């Protein structure tokens, strides 16, 4: 089964650091109003446990918003504001659109594979982290990460209404680079790595935890790239 989704990626003519993405998200939410749930993915009684269809990113150091399906319909609530400028801390940013790309993307399991890079992927819960650290063999650690990343792809598929009927093949093809990243007052382990899979995935969507604020962002690597 294949699934077509609408995808809108908007980048702005400004500069932002990765750690400022949560503040960028907060400024957009303040601009449009808390009543518009897709911008923050929370309900009155707590978190909305669905894949975020509006995601906030830093793409090549530029603030960006990635919208999927219903998120594409909602983003107008920001652009219909008379003033697009945002305050990020004590810095005012004039938000001029640098690039706007709207397309229909086909999600599918193929007979061939695609190569991707994933950045700041938060793969491990606290429980999984202890299990991961206890594994001595690097091949076994990679196998654990491959299982988690496959599950993250399936979670994304479920979130956008795609039923995956064929087996997903996935292999990590680079040594993971890790770093501690701040998230909700904690330091969590984030991974940068490359992988191949037989699933076609859109550029700049997030996989794993906290994808709404830029973690786990993927990008397809073309053959001509190093």
C-alpha positions as CSV (number, residue, x, y, z in Angstrom):
1,X,0.0,0.0,0.0
2,X,1.2,3.5,-0.8
3,X,0.2,6.7,0.9
4,X,0.3,10.2,-0.6
5,X,0.8,13.1,1.9
6,X,0.9,16.8,1.4
7,X,4.1,18.4,2.6
8,X,5.0,22.1,3.0
9,X,8.4,23.3,4.0
10,X,8.9,27.0,4.7
11,X,12.3,28.4,5.5
12,X,12.8,32.0,6.6
13,X,15.4,34.6,5.8
14,X,16.9,34.7,9.3
15,X,19.5,32.9,11.3
16,X,18.8,30.6,14.3
17,X,20.8,28.3,16.5
18,X,19.6,24.7,17.1
19,X,19.0,25.4,20.8
20,X,16.7,28.3,19.9
21,X,14.2,26.1,18.0
22,X,12.0,25.7,21.1
23,X,11.9,29.4,21.5
24,X,11.0,29.8,17.8
25,X,8.2,27.3,18.3
26,X,7.0,29.2,21.4
27,X,7.0,32.5,19.5
28,X,4.9,31.1,16.7
29,X,2.4,29.6,19.2
30,X,2.1,33.0,20.9
31,X,1.5,34.6,17.6
32,X,-1.3,32.3,16.4
33,X,-2.8,31.6,19.8
34,X,-3.0,28.5,22.1
35,X,-6.4,27.6,20.8
36,X,-4.9,26.2,17.6
37,X,-3.8,22.7,18.8
38,X,-1.7,21.6,15.8
39,X,0.8,24.3,16.5
40,X,1.7,22.9,19.9
41,X,0.2,19.3,20.0
42,X,-1.3,19.7,23.5
43,X,-4.8,19.4,24.7
44,X,-6.4,21.0,27.7
45,X,-5.9,17.8,29.7
46,X,-2.4,17.1,28.6
47,X,-0.3,16.0,25.7
48,X,-1.9,15.0,22.4
49,X,-0.3,11.7,21.6
50,X,-0.2,12.0,17.8
51,X,2.6,12.6,15.4
52,X,3.1,16.4,15.1
53,X,2.0,17.7,11.8
54,X,3.6,21.1,12.4
55,X,7.3,20.8,13.2
56,X,9.8,23.5,13.9
57,X,13.4,23.2,12.6
58,X,16.7,24.9,12.0
59,X,17.6,24.0,8.4
60,X,21.1,25.2,7.4
61,X,20.9,27.7,10.3
62,X,17.6,29.1,9.1
63,X,14.3,28.9,11.0
64,X,11.9,26.5,9.2
65,X,8.5,25.0,9.6
66,X,7.6,21.6,8.1
67,X,3.8,20.9,7.8
68,X,2.2,17.6,6.9
69,X,-1.4,17.2,5.6
70,X,-3.7,18.9,8.1
71,X,-0.7,21.0,9.2
72,X,-0.5,22.4,5.7
73,X,-4.1,23.6,6.1
74,X,-3.4,25.2,9.5
75,X,-0.2,27.1,8.8
76,X,-2.2,30.0,7.3
77,X,-3.1,31.0,10.8
78,X,0.4,32.3,11.2
79,X,0.7,33.8,7.7
80,X,-2.6,35.7,8.0
81,X,-1.2,37.7,10.9
82,X,-0.5,41.3,10.0
83,X,2.9,41.1,11.6
84,X,5.1,38.0,11.1
85,X,8.0,39.2,13.3
86,X,8.9,37.1,16.3
87,X,10.8,37.6,19.5
88,X,13.4,34.9,20.3
89,X,14.7,35.8,23.7
90,X,15.6,39.5,23.5
91,X,16.1,39.4,19.8
92,X,13.5,40.5,17.3
93,X,13.4,38.6,14.0
94,X,11.7,39.9,10.9
95,X,10.4,36.7,9.4
96,X,10.6,37.0,5.6
97,X,10.1,33.8,3.6
98,X,13.3,32.6,1.9
99,X,11.9,29.5,0.4
100,X,8.5,27.8,0.2
101,X,8.2,24.2,-1.1
102,X,4.8,22.5,-1.4
103,X,4.6,19.0,-2.8
104,X,2.7,15.7,-2.6
105,X,5.0,13.0,-1.4
106,X,4.5,9.3,-1.9
107,X,5.2,7.0,1.0
108,X,6.0,3.5,-0.1
109,X,8.0,0.4,0.7
110,X,10.2,-0.3,-2.3
111,X,12.3,-3.1,-3.7
112,X,15.3,-0.8,-3.6
113,X,16.9,1.2,-0.8
114,X,17.4,4.9,0.0
115,X,20.2,6.5,2.0
116,X,19.4,9.0,4.7
117,X,21.2,11.0,7.4
118,X,19.4,11.6,10.7
119,X,20.5,14.5,13.0
120,X,20.1,14.8,16.8
121,X,18.0,11.6,16.9
122,X,16.8,10.9,20.5
123,X,16.4,7.2,20.3
124,X,16.6,6.0,23.9
125,X,14.3,6.2,26.8
126,X,16.0,6.2,30.3
127,X,15.2,2.4,30.4
128,X,16.6,1.8,26.9
129,X,19.6,3.9,27.7
130,X,20.7,1.6,30.5
131,X,20.2,-1.4,28.3
132,X,22.1,0.2,25.5
133,X,25.0,1.1,27.8
134,X,25.1,-2.5,29.1
135,X,25.7,-3.9,25.6
136,X,29.4,-4.4,24.9
137,X,29.4,-5.4,21.2
138,X,29.1,-2.5,18.8
139,X,27.2,-4.7,16.3
140,X,24.6,-5.5,19.0
141,X,24.3,-1.8,19.9
142,X,23.7,-1.0,16.2
143,X,21.1,-3.8,16.0
144,X,19.2,-2.3,18.9
145,X,19.3,1.2,17.3
146,X,18.1,-0.3,14.0
147,X,15.1,-1.9,15.7
148,X,14.3,1.4,17.4
149,X,14.6,3.4,14.2
150,X,12.4,1.0,12.4
151,X,9.8,1.4,15.1
152,X,10.1,5.2,14.8
153,X,9.4,4.9,11.0
154,X,6.3,2.8,11.8
155,X,5.2,5.3,14.4
156,X,5.5,8.1,11.8
157,X,3.5,6.0,9.3
158,X,0.7,5.4,11.8
159,X,0.7,9.1,12.6
160,X,0.1,10.1,9.0
161,X,-2.4,7.3,8.4
162,X,-0.2,5.0,6.3
163,X,-0.6,1.2,6.8
164,X,2.8,-0.5,6.1
165,X,2.0,-3.9,4.7
166,X,5.5,-4.9,3.6
167,X,8.6,-5.6,5.8
168,X,10.8,-2.6,6.5
169,X,14.5,-3.2,5.8
170,X,16.9,-0.9,7.6
171,X,20.6,-0.8,8.2
172,X,22.8,1.7,9.9
173,X,25.8,2.4,7.7
174,X,27.9,4.8,9.7
175,X,29.4,4.9,13.2
176,X,27.0,6.9,15.3
177,X,28.2,10.3,16.6
178,X,26.6,11.0,20.0
179,X,26.2,14.2,22.1
180,X,24.2,15.2,25.1
181,X,21.3,17.5,24.3
182,X,19.1,19.5,26.7
183,X,15.4,18.5,26.7
184,X,12.9,19.5,29.4
185,X,15.5,20.1,32.0
186,X,17.4,16.8,31.3
187,X,20.4,15.8,29.3
188,X,19.6,13.1,26.8
189,X,21.8,11.3,24.3
190,X,21.3,12.3,20.7
191,X,22.7,10.4,17.7
192,X,23.9,11.5,14.2
193,X,24.2,8.7,11.8
194,X,23.4,7.5,8.3
195,X,21.2,4.6,7.4
196,X,19.6,2.9,4.4
197,X,16.0,1.7,4.2
198,X,13.5,0.5,1.6
199,X,11.0,3.2,2.7
200,X,10.8,6.5,0.9
201,X,10.7,9.3,3.5
202,X,10.3,13.1,3.1
203,X,13.2,15.4,3.8
204,X,13.2,17.2,7.1
205,X,10.5,15.2,8.9
206,X,11.5,14.1,12.4
207,X,11.8,10.5,13.8
208,X,12.0,9.6,17.4
209,X,11.3,11.9,20.4
210,X,10.6,15.6,20.3
211,X,10.4,15.9,16.6
212,X,8.3,19.0,16.9
213,X,11.4,21.0,18.0
214,X,13.8,19.7,15.4
215,X,15.2,16.5,16.9
216,X,15.6,13.4,14.7
217,X,15.5,15.4,11.5
218,X,16.2,13.3,8.4
219,X,17.5,14.1,4.9
220,X,18.0,11.9,1.9
221,X,21.6,11.5,0.7
222,X,21.9,11.4,-3.0
223,X,24.5,9.2,-4.7
224,X,26.6,12.2,-5.8
225,X,27.0,13.4,-2.2
226,X,29.9,12.3,-0.1
